[in-house]
Every structure is written in C-alpha cells, then in structure tokens.
Amino acid sequence: MDLLSLILYLFLTITLLQVFHSLRQSKRRSKLPPGPGPLPVVGNLLKLGNKPHKSLAELAKTHGPIMSLKLGQITTVVISSSPLAKEVLQKQDLAFSTRFIPNAIHAHDHYKNSVAFLPVSDRWRSLRKILNSNMFSGSRLDGNQNLRRQKVEELIAYAGKCCQDGVAVDIGSAALATSLNLLSNTMFSVDLANLSKDSGREFRDLIWNVMVEAGKPNLVDYFPFLAKIDPQGIRCRMTVYFEKILELFAGLIDERLKSRELQMTNIESDVIDTLLNLSQEIDRTHIEHLCVDLFVAGADTTSSTIEWAMAELLRNPENLKKAKAELEQTIGKGKLIEESDISQLPYLQAIVKETMRIHPSVPFLLPRKVETDVVEVHGYTVPKGAQVLVNAWAIGKDPSMWKNPTTFMPERFLESKVDVRGQDFELIPFGAGRRICPGLPLAIRMIPVVLGSLLNSFDWKIEGGIEPEELDMEDKFGLTLQKAQPLRAIPFHIGNYLDLWRTLLNSCIITKNLGLGVRAAERALSIDADDGATHILLTNLYAAAGKWDEVTRMRRKIRELVLDKDPGLSWVEVMDAIHAFSSGDQSHPEIDELQGELNRLKGNMMRFEIDEI
C-alpha cells in the first residue's frame, strides 16, 4: 500500500468514526429530558428571573417533573417531584453525589477543604464522621443542652428589654446572632456575635456578606471561560470575606493551642479541643474551613426558618392562638421551652414542619453534578457534566402531594408521620441520602426551642400597626431563602411571667443596668413578694452596681424571709457567705459558685468587692 492510499484510508476511518460519534451523541441528546428551547449563547438564562425557584416551578408545569435547560454553556436538569427526588437522592445517590462548585466557592480554595463541596471520597467520609461523632451525635448534643438554654435565655432577655423600651425586635437578625453565639460557644467557648445593634456586629456582617455573595447569580457559573476575568467581582469579594473569617478562626485556634501548652493538658472543654486532639485525622486547614461551613450554612438556615415561622404565625392569628394555648397548657405561661418538652408539643412541631414545607431554607438544596458518562432517570439521559437541581421549594407545593399547598396549615402534620429527616421525599428541607445536611440533629432541637420560647414569653404585634393580612410575605432568592422585608415585631403584655423577669434581671446583672434591673425585680416581686430567687438576683445587681447600702437592706429583707420560710434555701447560704466575709477581700465556695454562674452568662469573671459591703 503506497503512502497516498494509507492517508486516504486513515482519513476515511476518522471520518466514519466522527459520523458514528455524532450519531451517538445526537441519539443521546434526543433522550435529554424535555425543556424550553434555548436561545443562542445565553440559552435559557432569561427564563430564570430573580426568583428561579418559582420560575422553574412554573416551567415544570409545562415540561414535566424532570426537565433540561441550557444555562449559558451549562446543561442543567431540574427535578420537581418527590418520586424523582427519591430516584436522584436515594436510589442513584452515588451517581449524583458530586457537587456542582460555584465559582465563588473557589475563594481561598474553600471547595477543596469544605465538607459541603468535597466529592465523596475517603477525606469526605472522614470529615463527615468527625462532624457526626464530635458535634452532632445524640450524646454530644445532650451534653450541650445547658449551653443552648443559656443562649435562648439571652435572646429572651434581649427581647424583654425591647419590650420594656417598646421597640421592635428584628426577628431574623436576633435569631442569627443567637445561632452564631450557640455555634461559637460550642466550638470555642466564646460569643462572636452580639444581640445589641451597636456592638459585636463585625462577625455577623462577615457571615451575612458571604451568604449574600454566594447567593448572587454569577455569570462565571454559566460561562466558565470567564473565570479568570471574574466580571462581577464576586470571587474577589468572597476572597476578602473568607480571609477575614479564616484569620479570626486561626487566631482563636492559636489562642487555644497556647493555652493548652501553658496548662500542659489536652482536656476537651469544647469542640475545638476535640478537633485538635484528632490531629491524625484532621489537619489545621480542614478545621478552619470546617468552621466556615458550620457558621455560614448552619446559622443562617436556622435563623431564616425561625423568622419565617414567626411571620406565618403573625399573619395567621388563629394558628398563633393555638400554638400559645398548647404552650400554656403543657409548659406553663411565660416559661422557656426545654428540649425535653418538644415531644409534648405536637402543634409546635407541626408549625416548624409547615414552615419548612412552604419556605425551605435552601430551595434547590446544594447543586449536584453528574461525573459518569451515562445516567438514566425516568427514561431520560442526564449527560456527564450536567448540573442537577432538586427544587425542594416546588416539591413542597406539589398539589398532587399537598392539599391547599400554598396555605399555611400546620394541622396537616398532626395526623401525618411525614418528617424532615430525609426519608419522606415530599418534605426534604435538609436534603436526603449520603449528602443530607449534617446539622439536621441540632436544627430540629434548636428551632422549636427558640420559636416556642419567643411565643411563650411574649405576645407580639407587627411593627407599624400593620394588620396580619397585610404582612409582606415575599421572599428573596439567595444562598438561603430570606424574607424580602425583614420581620420586625414588638413584644408586649408580659403578664405574670415570673421566669422572664428573672431572666431579664440576670441579664441586667451582667450589664450592670441598675435602672432596668430594678424595674424587672419590681415586676417579679409584684407577682411573688417572697420569691427568694428574685431577692438574691436583686442583691447581686446592687453589688455589681456598687450600691452597698441597698445590698445591706436586701440582706436584712432576706433574713426576714428566712425566719418565715425554709432556712435551708441555697440562696440563703450565699447571702450568709457574703455576710460572714463582709470584712476583707476574702473568698468562699458559695461566692465562687455564684461568680461561676455569672461567668457562664457573661464569658468572663465578675468579681464583687465584698470588703465594701
């Protein structure tokens, strides 16, 4: 065979192979799920609008529960029914387990270290195991109950001050600060946010900015060739925010390492100690990025659910009335909710489920990506490299699954066993399968406790005299589904809530707010003039404020109470200790115990100048 014949033969072979490949690809493309016809270059991008969860739900009514779109250069498959969600998230979980990585998450290489975005691998399994064992296990959560209760008390005390001042509470902002402080105390034993408007906002603002940037539509995600240009500057800003957050966590870890070195001990007082003791399983970089995952994803999803639940209840007074009646009958009016109470509050649980059905925090869950050559779903081919979105928002409003799907109706869950734990695919706010949200066990404890405590401690009215039916319930699409207009509500009509006034009085001891504390004590004593706990708290408030004449007066009052009441009360022992050591700067176990309790509330030791009493 001469050279020319050989060249012609090779050319013919290559041509035939190309034709065969084109036919094969055409056949595959013909098996793509149905969808709207794409425009040149932009594809179906213009179909998304500023609320893609709603736009895609409408398109699904025309094209079916599985449909394909061309978003720029990216083939995207959208799932909008519970049976197909089960197919993707459970039956073919492994084929759909890889994450589609938004360009913003490339900042500081977060996607390489994030348990949320790492592919299923040995490293991912190790990180999930560490999370499940050391933070979200039942035993670990049981051990942290007092910490969560303390953070709820601080939230209620803050709301109590707003009630006293007649000002509104920004429900979402207050819930976010509470969630952040819960996480920061669980991880590092410190508060990183503050419920007040003027202080402690920097960390809260950083977390908020990350969520805003991550939730913005990014051209780079649809046209990857623009990655180096970053035309909207999203990755650039995310890099700045990540750097500040990572520096903060690095500083806290350095402080802990130095403390451990000085104490020459590896005692596990919180989660960061536990992680540092697992140095063979998790390195410093993964610890820092794990903290980013927890604070960004965990805090906002919890706070947005609480805000939506409060909004729905204020908009539906009859449901609010039922919730408060259940709380009063089961727990007692004005008391904080304990985690052990949740199982006795079916209507409160139903409210949380109904809120998650109508307002799932992450409407598309986290996007997935197909890495294998051929994946078939419902008779259609999902091509390699396709982005897969599960529209949990649309599934929660599927009329074939839910009666009156757009109506807030917690009663639907009272006789239903449908739950949010990933087994009932008509309700999947946390996802399902191997990539279900690891923070689910904490969220299902925290949300009803915070919500129930807010409802049981106060009556509420919408700021500005807005009628319930006029409350704006529009949402705003982003990394999480936020209220377009933040919910601001005024707490009022405390009634005879003795525990609430005690909580507020405790808060005033920390802040040395004498005026507000005295008013809180007066309210508490007007309910029960012989309440020993209130007397001791008021005495501590006077001591903290340096009002030693008042301390002496209160001591006499307590002595009078002792003559009439049980002399063995623990608060009497504390007062005896203060009296016994009134001369000189001395210590006593009871005083130390009292100061230790205040330390747990405030985060640092408050020393009373006993010699001045």
FIGU-780815 format. One record per residue (C-alpha): residue number from 1; residue in one letter; y, z, x negated. Coordinates in nm, 3 decimals. Layout:
<sevexs>
 seq type      c2      c3      c1
 NUM    A       Y       Z       X
...
</sevexs>
This chain:
<sevexs>
 seq type      c2      c3      c1
   1    M   0.000   0.000   0.000
   2    D   0.334  -0.107  -0.150
   3    L   0.640   0.113  -0.158
   4    L   0.815  -0.060   0.133
   5    S   0.512  -0.016   0.359
   6    L   0.488   0.350   0.266
   7    I   0.855   0.408   0.352
   8    L   0.814   0.226   0.685
   9    Y   0.505   0.433   0.762
  10    L   0.681   0.761   0.687
  11    F   0.986   0.657   0.893
  12    L   0.766   0.569   1.190
  13    T   0.579   0.900   1.162
  14    I   0.901   1.102   1.151
  15    T   1.043   0.907   1.447
  16    L   0.732   0.974   1.656
  17    L   0.741   1.343   1.569
  18    Q   1.107   1.364   1.671
  19    V   1.035   1.191   2.001
  20    F   0.742   1.426   2.065
  21    H   0.959   1.730   1.981
  22    S   1.239   1.606   2.208
  23    L   0.998   1.556   2.496
  24    R   0.855   1.901   2.441
  25    Q   1.200   2.059   2.431
  26    S   1.301   1.867   2.742
  27    K   0.996   1.996   2.921
  28    R   1.081   2.349   2.815
  29    R   1.441   2.310   2.926
  30    S   1.321   2.188   3.261
  31    K   1.139   2.521   3.302
  32    L   1.453   2.725   3.244
  33    P   1.549   2.944   3.541
  34    P   1.790   2.776   3.783
  35    G   2.162   2.830   3.745
  36    P   2.507   2.674   3.785
  37    G   2.581   2.354   3.595
  38    P   2.768   2.420   3.269
  39    L   3.100   2.268   3.166
  40    P   3.138   2.105   2.824
  41    V   3.195   2.353   2.537
  42    V   3.262   2.665   2.750
  43    G   2.950   2.633   2.963
  44    N   2.962   2.885   3.250
  45    L   3.205   3.127   3.087
  46    L   3.469   3.067   3.354
  47    K   3.222   3.190   3.617
  48    L   3.225   3.544   3.476
  49    G   3.579   3.653   3.565
  50    N   3.697   4.004   3.480
  51    K   3.411   4.170   3.672
  52    P   3.099   3.986   3.554
  53    H   2.861   4.236   3.719
  54    K   2.997   4.128   4.058
  55    S   3.034   3.757   3.968
  56    L   2.674   3.731   3.851
  57    A   2.550   3.921   4.158
  58    E   2.722   3.660   4.377
  59    L   2.574   3.371   4.174
  60    A   2.229   3.528   4.212
  61    K   2.261   3.493   4.590
  62    T   2.270   3.116   4.536
  63    H   2.044   3.065   4.235
  64    G   1.793   3.345   4.278
  65    P   1.697   3.678   4.115
  66    I   1.635   3.507   3.780
  67    M   1.893   3.252   3.670
  68    S   2.017   3.097   3.349
  69    L   2.371   3.030   3.233
  70    K   2.528   2.878   2.928
  71    L   2.793   3.119   2.800
  72    G   2.960   2.918   2.527
  73    Q   2.675   2.845   2.286
  74    I   2.453   3.126   2.415
  75    T   2.178   3.070   2.671
  76    T   2.179   3.376   2.897
  77    V   1.914   3.477   3.152
  78    V   2.019   3.722   3.425
  79    I   1.772   3.943   3.614
  80    S   1.891   4.068   3.954
  81    S   1.590   4.213   4.137
  82    S   1.370   4.520   4.088
  83    P   1.035   4.329   4.067
  84    L   1.170   4.105   3.790
  85    A   1.333   4.403   3.618
  86    K   0.989   4.564   3.611
  87    E   0.847   4.243   3.461
  88    V   1.106   4.243   3.182
  89    L   1.141   4.615   3.114
  90    Q   0.781   4.726   3.159
  91    K   0.516   4.455   3.179
  92    Q   0.664   4.241   2.899
  93    D   0.865   4.520   2.741
  94    L   0.781   4.430   2.381
  95    A   0.884   4.065   2.418
  96    F   1.226   4.176   2.548
  97    S   1.274   4.487   2.332
  98    T   1.511   4.336   2.072
  99    R   1.882   4.395   2.128
 100    F   2.145   4.124   2.150
 101    I   2.402   4.251   1.898
 102    P   2.769   4.223   2.000
 103    N   2.989   4.125   1.707
 104    A   3.194   4.443   1.746
 105    I   2.887   4.649   1.651
 106    H   2.880   4.477   1.311
 107    A   3.171   4.704   1.211
 108    H   3.057   4.929   0.925
 109    D   2.709   4.774   0.969
 110    H   2.654   5.004   1.264
 111    Y   2.389   4.775   1.412
 112    K   2.174   4.827   1.100
 113    N   2.167   5.204   1.143
 114    S   2.204   5.256   1.519
 115    V   1.905   5.373   1.720
 116    A   2.057   5.185   2.015
 117    F   2.061   4.847   1.836
 118    L   1.788   4.858   1.572
 119    P   1.490   4.635   1.652
 120    V   1.166   4.804   1.748
 121    S   1.026   4.900   1.407
 122    D   0.896   5.196   1.210
 123    R   1.254   5.305   1.137
 124    W   1.350   5.283   1.505
 125    R   1.039   5.477   1.612
 126    S   1.115   5.746   1.355
 127    L   1.474   5.787   1.478
 128    R   1.365   5.799   1.844
 129    K   1.105   6.063   1.758
 130    I   1.365   6.273   1.576
 131    L   1.600   6.249   1.875
 132    N   1.333   6.330   2.131
 133    S   1.192   6.623   1.932
 134    N   1.507   6.784   1.799
 135    M   1.770   6.724   2.064
 136    F   1.629   6.614   2.398
 137    S   1.295   6.795   2.418
 138    G   1.248   7.041   2.701
 139    S   1.227   7.339   2.466
 140    R   1.542   7.240   2.276
 141    L   1.737   7.185   2.599
 142    D   1.614   7.516   2.739
 143    G   1.734   7.690   2.423
 144    N   2.084   7.539   2.462
 145    Q   2.138   7.637   2.826
 146    N   2.387   7.912   2.742
 147    L   2.595   7.669   2.538
 148    R   2.613   7.423   2.827
 149    R   2.705   7.704   3.064
 150    Q   2.986   7.810   2.832
 151    K   3.131   7.458   2.832
 152    V   3.114   7.445   3.212
 153    E   3.291   7.783   3.227
 154    E   3.569   7.644   3.007
 155    L   3.605   7.342   3.235
 156    I   3.627   7.566   3.542
 157    A   3.879   7.791   3.367
 158    Y   4.092   7.486   3.287
 159    A   4.070   7.372   3.649
 160    G   4.160   7.727   3.754
 161    K   4.479   7.711   3.551
 162    C   4.562   7.376   3.712
 163    C   4.501   7.542   4.048
 164    Q   4.734   7.827   3.956
 165    D   5.003   7.581   3.846
 166    G   4.947   7.348   4.141
 167    V   4.885   7.044   3.919
 168    A   4.615   6.777   3.936
 169    V   4.307   6.754   3.717
 170    D   4.226   6.416   3.563
 171    I   3.857   6.443   3.652
 172    G   3.730   6.174   3.414
 173    S   3.933   6.298   3.118
 174    A   3.835   6.663   3.174
 175    A   3.467   6.570   3.214
 176    L   3.484   6.358   2.897
 177    A   3.631   6.646   2.695
 178    T   3.362   6.877   2.831
 179    S   3.086   6.630   2.739
 180    L   3.228   6.578   2.390
 181    N   3.252   6.951   2.328
 182    L   2.899   7.003   2.453
 183    L   2.771   6.743   2.209
 184    S   2.986   6.863   1.919
 185    N   2.872   7.223   1.966
 186    T   2.511   7.114   1.997
 187    M   2.542   6.910   1.677
 188    F   2.795   7.102   1.465
 189    S   2.878   7.428   1.650
 190    V   3.246   7.329   1.683
 191    D   3.476   7.189   1.952
 192    L   3.604   6.839   1.873
 193    A   3.800   6.784   2.195
 194    N   4.042   6.991   2.398
 195    L   4.092   7.010   2.770
 196    S   4.469   7.052   2.735
 197    K   4.695   6.748   2.740
 198    D   4.882   6.813   2.417
 199    S   4.621   6.916   2.163
 200    G   4.280   6.808   2.044
 201    R   4.320   6.454   2.173
 202    E   4.267   6.262   1.848
 203    F   3.888   6.262   1.857
 204    R   3.883   6.194   2.232
 205    D   4.117   5.899   2.180
 206    L   3.899   5.761   1.899
 207    I   3.589   5.768   2.117
 208    W   3.784   5.611   2.403
 209    N   3.918   5.332   2.180
 210    V   3.566   5.248   2.061
 211    M   3.449   5.219   2.421
 212    V   3.746   5.000   2.515
 213    E   3.696   4.759   2.223
 214    A   3.317   4.742   2.266
 215    G   3.364   4.659   2.634
 216    K   3.609   4.371   2.588
 217    P   3.479   4.013   2.630
 218    N   3.462   3.877   2.275
 219    L   3.474   3.502   2.201
 220    V   3.263   3.558   1.889
 221    D   2.970   3.670   2.107
 222    Y   2.975   3.330   2.281
 223    F   3.072   3.117   1.980
 224    P   2.908   3.279   1.674
 225    F   3.072   3.034   1.432
 226    L   3.400   3.224   1.497
 227    A   3.259   3.544   1.344
 228    K   3.444   3.512   1.013
 229    I   3.772   3.448   1.191
 230    D   3.742   3.734   1.446
 231    P   4.013   3.565   1.658
 232    Q   4.073   3.863   1.890
 233    G   4.063   4.121   1.610
 234    I   3.802   4.327   1.795
 235    R   3.572   4.379   1.497
 236    C   3.872   4.460   1.277
 237    R   3.991   4.737   1.511
 238    M   3.637   4.866   1.557
 239    T   3.608   4.893   1.179
 240    V   3.916   5.117   1.171
 241    Y   3.789   5.340   1.453
 242    F   3.437   5.364   1.311
 243    E   3.577   5.453   0.970
 244    K   3.777   5.745   1.113
 245    I   3.483   5.872   1.320
 246    L   3.238   5.842   1.031
 247    E   3.483   6.020   0.799
 248    L   3.504   6.306   1.048
 249    F   3.127   6.339   1.072
 250    A   3.090   6.307   0.693
 251    G   3.340   6.591   0.649
 252    L   3.152   6.816   0.891
 253    I   2.823   6.741   0.715
 254    D   2.979   6.812   0.373
 255    E   3.109   7.145   0.501
 256    R   2.763   7.236   0.628
 257    L   2.596   7.137   0.301
 258    K   2.844   7.351   0.107
 259    S   2.787   7.644   0.342
 260    R   2.410   7.613   0.306
 261    E   2.447   7.601  -0.070
 262    L   2.658   7.918  -0.079
 263    Q   2.426   8.104   0.158
 264    M   2.119   7.968  -0.021
 265    T   1.942   7.922   0.312
 266    N   1.834   7.635   0.538
 267    I   1.832   7.831   0.864
 268    E   1.858   7.595   1.161
 269    S   2.155   7.710   1.372
 270    D   2.222   7.370   1.534
 271    V   2.105   7.009   1.532
 272    I   2.282   6.909   1.209
 273    D   2.091   7.182   1.023
 274    T   1.768   7.045   1.167
 275    L   1.850   6.689   1.062
 276    L   1.949   6.796   0.711
 277    N   1.613   6.970   0.681
 278    L   1.444   6.639   0.767
 279    S   1.581   6.459   0.461
 280    Q   1.242   6.295   0.401
 281    E   1.255   6.133   0.746
 282    I   1.624   6.055   0.797
 283    D   1.893   5.986   0.538
 284    R   2.263   6.074   0.542
 285    T   2.375   5.729   0.660
 286    H   2.143   5.732   0.960
 287    I   2.255   6.087   1.052
 288    E   2.620   5.979   1.060
 289    H   2.551   5.667   1.267
 290    L   2.322   5.866   1.496
 291    C   2.621   6.091   1.569
 292    V   2.828   5.783   1.656
 293    D   2.560   5.670   1.903
 294    L   2.541   6.012   2.068
 295    F   2.914   6.065   2.107
 296    V   3.010   5.712   2.215
 297    A   2.719   5.647   2.451
 298    G   2.638   5.999   2.570
 299    A   2.978   6.142   2.655
 300    D   3.129   5.852   2.847
 301    T   2.829   5.775   3.068
 302    T   2.812   6.139   3.181
 303    S   3.186   6.174   3.245
 304    S   3.215   5.846   3.435
 305    T   2.929   5.946   3.667
 306    I   3.097   6.280   3.741
 307    E   3.427   6.105   3.813
 308    W   3.265   5.850   4.047
 309    A   3.072   6.126   4.229
 310    M   3.389   6.328   4.286
 311    A   3.571   6.014   4.404
 312    E   3.296   5.927   4.653
 313    L   3.293   6.282   4.792
 314    L   3.672   6.297   4.827
 315    R   3.659   5.960   5.003
 316    N   3.379   6.081   5.233
 317    P   3.476   6.431   5.358
 318    E   3.161   6.474   5.568
 319    N   2.942   6.434   5.260
 320    L   3.167   6.676   5.071
 321    K   3.135   6.928   5.353
 322    K   2.754   6.904   5.343
 323    A   2.749   6.948   4.965
 324    K   2.971   7.258   4.976
 325    A   2.768   7.405   5.261
 326    E   2.445   7.366   5.063
 327    L   2.606   7.526   4.757
 328    E   2.747   7.820   4.954
 329    Q   2.419   7.883   5.134
 330    T   2.197   7.850   4.825
 331    I   2.414   7.974   4.537
 332    G   2.697   8.166   4.697
 333    K   3.057   8.061   4.736
 334    G   3.257   8.043   4.415
 335    K   2.969   8.082   4.170
 336    L   2.890   7.848   3.882
 337    I   2.571   7.642   3.906
 338    E   2.286   7.725   3.672
 339    E   2.038   7.460   3.561
 340    S   1.763   7.659   3.728
 341    D   1.948   7.616   4.059
 342    I   1.929   7.234   4.060
 343    S   1.579   7.216   4.209
 344    Q   1.703   7.420   4.509
 345    L   1.991   7.178   4.576
 346    P   1.837   6.858   4.714
 347    Y   2.161   6.729   4.862
 348    L   2.346   6.768   4.532
 349    Q   2.063   6.579   4.359
 350    A   2.087   6.308   4.625
 351    I   2.462   6.276   4.562
 352    V   2.401   6.219   4.191
 353    K   2.135   5.954   4.260
 354    E   2.350   5.777   4.517
 355    T   2.642   5.773   4.272
 356    M   2.422   5.620   4.003
 357    R   2.296   5.360   4.250
 358    I   2.643   5.243   4.353
 359    H   2.818   5.299   4.020
 360    P   2.568   5.265   3.732
 361    S   2.746   5.365   3.411
 362    V   2.620   5.060   3.219
 363    P   2.597   4.779   3.478
 364    F   2.397   4.538   3.255
 365    L   2.221   4.816   3.063
 366    L   2.231   4.704   2.696
 367    P   2.178   4.326   2.647
 368    R   1.840   4.213   2.515
 369    K   1.735   3.912   2.312
 370    V   1.413   3.708   2.301
 371    E   1.275   3.667   1.949
 372    T   0.941   3.496   2.026
 373    D   0.902   3.122   2.082
 374    V   0.791   3.125   2.445
 375    V   0.827   3.398   2.706
 376    E   0.749   3.321   3.068
 377    V   0.891   3.520   3.359
 378    H   0.828   3.433   3.722
 379    G   0.712   3.083   3.624
 380    Y   1.021   3.011   3.413
 381    T   1.064   2.990   3.036
 382    V   1.305   3.221   2.856
 383    P   1.380   3.040   2.527
 384    K   1.389   3.201   2.185
 385    G   1.733   3.342   2.103
 386    A   1.836   3.378   2.468
 387    Q   2.039   3.678   2.576
 388    V   1.883   3.869   2.868
 389    L   2.093   4.077   3.107
 390    V   1.941   4.309   3.367
 391    N   2.206   4.353   3.637
 392    A   2.141   4.715   3.738
 393    W   2.458   4.705   3.949
 394    A   2.322   4.417   4.161
 395    I   1.975   4.574   4.187
 396    G   2.129   4.893   4.324
 397    K   2.289   4.692   4.605
 398    D   1.997   4.465   4.690
 399    P   1.984   4.456   5.074
 400    S   1.610   4.393   5.063
 401    M   1.566   4.732   4.894
 402    W   1.850   4.940   5.034
 403    K   1.974   4.985   5.392
 404    N   2.353   4.954   5.413
 405    P   2.367   4.904   5.035
 406    T   2.746   4.930   4.998
 407    T   2.771   5.257   5.195
 408    F   2.775   5.593   5.018
 409    M   2.484   5.767   5.189
 410    P   2.313   6.042   4.984
 411    E   2.087   6.117   5.281
 412    R   1.880   5.810   5.191
 413    F   1.731   6.007   4.898
 414    L   1.643   6.326   5.089
 415    E   1.312   6.187   5.213
 416    S   1.263   5.948   4.921
 417    K   1.076   6.002   4.595
 418    V   1.280   5.734   4.414
 419    D   1.409   5.876   4.087
 420    V   1.621   5.764   3.790
 421    R   1.362   5.824   3.517
 422    G   1.266   5.460   3.470
 423    Q   0.960   5.438   3.695
 424    D   1.138   5.317   4.010
 425    F   1.297   4.984   3.923
 426    E   1.526   4.974   4.224
 427    L   1.721   5.256   4.052
 428    I   1.747   5.217   3.673
 429    P   2.085   5.353   3.555
 430    F   1.921   5.469   3.230
 431    G   1.710   5.158   3.182
 432    A   1.330   5.172   3.153
 433    G   1.046   5.111   2.913
 434    R   1.043   5.193   2.546
 435    R   1.420   5.146   2.519
 436    I   1.513   5.379   2.802
 437    C   1.820   5.592   2.725
 438    P   1.701   5.887   2.508
 439    G   1.975   6.111   2.651
 440    L   1.834   6.099   3.006
 441    P   1.687   6.456   2.995
 442    L   2.028   6.601   2.904
 443    A   2.222   6.390   3.156
 444    I   2.006   6.488   3.454
 445    R   2.070   6.853   3.371
 446    M   2.439   6.832   3.288
 447    I   2.574   6.606   3.563
 448    P   2.464   6.812   3.867
 449    V   2.567   7.140   3.699
 450    V   2.920   7.017   3.623
 451    L   2.960   6.844   3.960
 452    G   2.819   7.137   4.158
 453    S   3.036   7.390   3.972
 454    L   3.352   7.189   4.037
 455    L   3.265   7.164   4.407
 456    N   3.164   7.526   4.448
 457    S   3.460   7.675   4.258
 458    F   3.742   7.494   4.438
 459    D   3.845   7.293   4.735
 460    W   4.003   6.963   4.631
 461    K   4.265   6.721   4.755
 462    I   4.369   6.384   4.614
 463    E   4.697   6.387   4.424
 464    G   4.998   6.234   4.600
 465    G   4.883   6.316   4.952
 466    I   4.656   6.009   4.962
 467    E   4.423   6.005   5.262
 468    P   4.050   5.988   5.182
 469    E   4.007   5.639   5.326
 470    E   4.299   5.515   5.114
 471    L   4.149   5.624   4.779
 472    D   4.127   5.328   4.539
 473    M   3.758   5.274   4.451
 474    E   3.795   4.959   4.240
 475    D   3.607   4.956   3.912
 476    K   3.694   4.822   3.569
 477    F   3.428   4.644   3.363
 478    G   3.367   4.752   3.005
 479    L   3.103   4.918   2.794
 480    T   3.079   5.157   3.088
 481    L   3.191   5.102   3.446
 482    Q   3.513   5.301   3.484
 483    K   3.738   5.367   3.782
 484    A   4.027   5.123   3.761
 485    Q   4.259   5.406   3.869
 486    P   4.159   5.742   3.717
 487    L   4.080   6.008   3.976
 488    R   4.343   6.284   3.985
 489    A   4.268   6.569   4.224
 490    I   4.431   6.906   4.285
 491    P   4.209   7.216   4.304
 492    F   4.318   7.473   4.562
 493    H   4.219   7.750   4.804
 494    I   4.015   7.967   4.571
 495    G   3.935   8.216   4.847
 496    N   3.731   8.518   4.734
 497    Y   3.581   8.362   4.426
 498    L   3.539   8.667   4.204
 499    D   3.339   8.491   3.931
 500    L   3.603   8.221   3.900
 501    W   3.885   8.472   3.844
 502    R   3.674   8.649   3.583
 503    T   3.615   8.316   3.406
 504    L   3.987   8.238   3.411
 505    L   4.064   8.588   3.282
 506    N   3.818   8.536   2.995
 507    S   3.995   8.213   2.907
 508    C   4.330   8.396   2.903
 509    I   4.193   8.647   2.650
 510    I   4.117   8.357   2.418
 511    T   4.462   8.203   2.456
 512    K   4.645   8.542   2.484
 513    N   4.807   8.413   2.804
 514    L   4.916   8.751   2.937
 515    G   5.101   8.632   3.249
 516    L   4.828   8.411   3.386
 517    G   4.558   8.661   3.287
 518    V   4.725   8.946   3.474
 519    R   4.755   8.728   3.784
 520    A   4.387   8.634   3.758
 521    A   4.293   9.000   3.722
 522    E   4.505   9.090   4.025
 523    R   4.323   8.827   4.229
 524    A   3.985   8.957   4.112
 525    L   4.075   9.322   4.179
 526    S   4.208   9.231   4.523
 527    I   3.852   9.123   4.600
 528    D   3.683   9.425   4.441
 529    A   3.917   9.702   4.322
 530    D   3.630   9.883   4.147
 531    D   3.492   9.581   3.962
 532    G   3.414   9.711   3.614
 533    A   3.381   9.368   3.453
 534    T   3.736   9.276   3.557
 535    H   3.876   9.606   3.424
 536    I   3.717   9.561   3.084
 537    L   3.834   9.199   3.064
 538    L   4.188   9.300   3.157
 539    T   4.180   9.573   2.893
 540    N   4.072   9.321   2.633
 541    L   4.354   9.091   2.742
 542    Y   4.611   9.367   2.691
 543    A   4.460   9.447   2.350
 544    A   4.470   9.082   2.247
 545    A   4.835   9.063   2.351
 546    G   4.922   9.389   2.169
 547    K   5.010   9.580   2.490
 548    W   4.871   9.913   2.373
 549    D   5.036  10.126   2.644
 550    E   4.858   9.912   2.902
 551    V   4.532   9.950   2.712
 552    T   4.568  10.329   2.734
 553    R   4.645  10.305   3.106
 554    M   4.344  10.083   3.167
 555    R   4.123  10.322   2.968
 556    R   4.226  10.606   3.198
 557    K   4.157  10.388   3.501
 558    I   3.810  10.308   3.371
 559    R   3.748  10.681   3.305
 560    E   3.834  10.744   3.669
 561    L   3.591  10.475   3.778
 562    V   3.317  10.628   3.564
 563    L   3.346  10.957   3.750
 564    D   3.278  10.777   4.077
 565    K   3.040  10.507   3.957
 566    D   2.745  10.471   3.723
 567    P   2.839  10.614   3.381
 568    G   2.573  10.403   3.213
 569    L   2.751  10.075   3.262
 570    S   2.767   9.869   2.940
 571    W   3.140   9.807   2.976
 572    V   3.198  10.182   2.977
 573    E   3.014  10.209   2.646
 574    V   3.251   9.953   2.500
 575    M   3.554  10.148   2.619
 576    D   3.408  10.472   2.479
 577    A   3.363  10.296   2.147
 578    I   3.727  10.185   2.145
 579    H   3.841  10.540   2.233
 580    A   3.614  10.703   1.975
 581    F   3.756  10.492   1.693
 582    S   4.116  10.489   1.808
 583    S   4.234  10.625   1.473
 584    G   4.192  10.397   1.173
 585    D   4.070  10.042   1.131
 586    Q   3.700  10.104   1.186
 587    S   3.405   9.907   1.318
 588    H   3.148   9.990   1.583
 589    P   2.841   9.800   1.715
 590    E   2.981   9.774   2.069
 591    I   3.316   9.646   1.946
 592    D   3.140   9.395   1.721
 593    E   2.928   9.281   2.012
 594    L   3.239   9.231   2.225
 595    Q   3.409   9.039   1.947
 596    G   3.096   8.829   1.901
 597    E   3.112   8.727   2.265
 598    L   3.475   8.628   2.227
 599    N   3.381   8.440   1.912
 600    R   3.131   8.233   2.106
 601    L   3.402   8.148   2.356
 602    K   3.672   8.064   2.107
 603    G   3.485   7.944   1.799
 604    N   3.635   8.198   1.559
 605    M   3.651   8.576   1.541
 606    M   3.925   8.761   1.727
 607    R   3.999   9.095   1.560
 608    F   4.151   9.374   1.766
 609    E   4.381   9.617   1.583
 610    I   4.209   9.929   1.708
 611    D   4.431  10.158   1.497
 612    E   4.727  10.077   1.725
 613    I   4.559  10.196   2.044
</sevexs>
